[in-house]
């Protein structure tokens, strides 16, 4: 399976991760194993699939910085932070 990550998919993955973990944190605070599973399914898997992608990276050459990956990572973090802020504002 080949997924091509883009800034849009990174932003969507960040929104899903931020909103899901905000909801999971309130409900699963006392259950460590379920929190780990929720983190893997809501944060780690979407981040890897839609920010990093599957398959070999053809864009960056050896010894250079992959700026596209850095941009997607920053977009993912910013959109996750925004989603967390919105969900926290809605809960109060």
C-alpha positions as CSV (number, residue, x, y, z in Angstrom):
1,X,0.0,0.0,0.0
2,X,1.5,3.3,-1.0
3,X,0.2,6.5,0.6
4,X,1.6,9.8,-0.5
5,X,1.6,12.2,2.5
6,X,0.7,15.8,1.8
7,X,0.3,18.9,4.1
8,X,-3.5,18.4,3.9
9,X,-3.3,14.8,5.0
10,X,-0.9,15.8,7.8
11,X,-3.4,18.5,9.0
12,X,-6.3,16.1,8.9
13,X,-4.3,13.5,10.9
14,X,-3.4,16.2,13.4
15,X,-7.0,17.3,13.9
16,X,-8.1,13.7,14.4
17,X,-5.3,12.9,16.8
18,X,-5.8,16.1,18.9
19,X,-9.6,15.7,19.1
20,X,-9.4,11.9,19.8
21,X,-6.7,12.2,22.5
22,X,-8.6,15.0,24.2
23,X,-11.7,12.8,24.5
24,X,-9.7,9.7,25.4
25,X,-7.7,11.5,28.1
26,X,-10.8,12.3,30.0
27,X,-12.3,8.8,29.7
28,X,-9.2,6.6,30.0
29,X,-7.1,8.4,32.6
30,X,-7.2,5.5,35.0
31,X,-6.7,2.6,32.5
32,X,-3.1,2.6,31.3
33,X,-3.4,-0.2,28.8
34,X,-6.4,1.2,27.0
35,X,-4.7,4.6,26.9
36,X,-1.7,3.1,25.2
37,X,-3.9,1.3,22.7
38,X,-5.9,4.5,22.1
39,X,-2.6,6.5,21.6
40,X,-1.3,4.0,19.1
41,X,-4.5,4.0,17.1
42,X,-5.4,7.7,17.3
43,X,-1.9,9.3,17.2
44,X,0.9,7.0,16.1
45,X,-0.8,5.1,13.2
46,X,-2.3,8.2,11.5
47,X,0.8,10.2,12.1
48,X,2.9,7.6,10.4
49,X,0.5,7.0,7.6
50,X,-0.4,10.6,6.7
51,X,2.7,12.5,7.8
52,X,5.6,10.2,7.1
53,X,3.9,7.8,4.6
54,X,4.5,4.2,3.8
55,X,7.2,3.0,1.4
56,X,10.6,4.4,0.6
57,X,11.1,8.1,0.5
58,X,12.1,9.2,-3.0
59,X,12.3,13.0,-2.2
60,X,15.3,13.3,0.0
61,X,18.8,12.2,-0.9
62,X,21.3,10.9,1.6
63,X,22.9,13.5,3.8
64,X,20.2,16.2,3.1
65,X,17.4,17.5,5.2
66,X,13.8,16.5,4.2
67,X,12.1,19.8,4.4
68,X,8.8,18.5,3.1
69,X,8.7,16.0,6.0
70,X,9.6,18.8,8.5
71,X,6.8,21.0,7.1
72,X,4.3,18.1,7.3
73,X,5.4,17.4,10.9
74,X,5.0,21.0,11.9
75,X,1.5,21.2,10.2
76,X,0.5,18.0,12.1
77,X,1.7,19.4,15.4
78,X,0.0,22.7,14.9
79,X,-3.3,21.2,13.8
80,X,-3.3,18.8,16.7
81,X,-2.7,21.6,19.1
82,X,-5.5,23.6,17.5
83,X,-7.8,20.6,17.8
84,X,-6.9,20.1,21.5
85,X,-7.6,23.8,22.2
86,X,-10.9,23.7,20.5
87,X,-12.1,20.5,22.2
88,X,-10.9,21.9,25.6
89,X,-12.8,25.1,25.0
90,X,-15.9,23.2,24.1
91,X,-15.7,21.1,27.3
92,X,-15.8,24.1,29.6
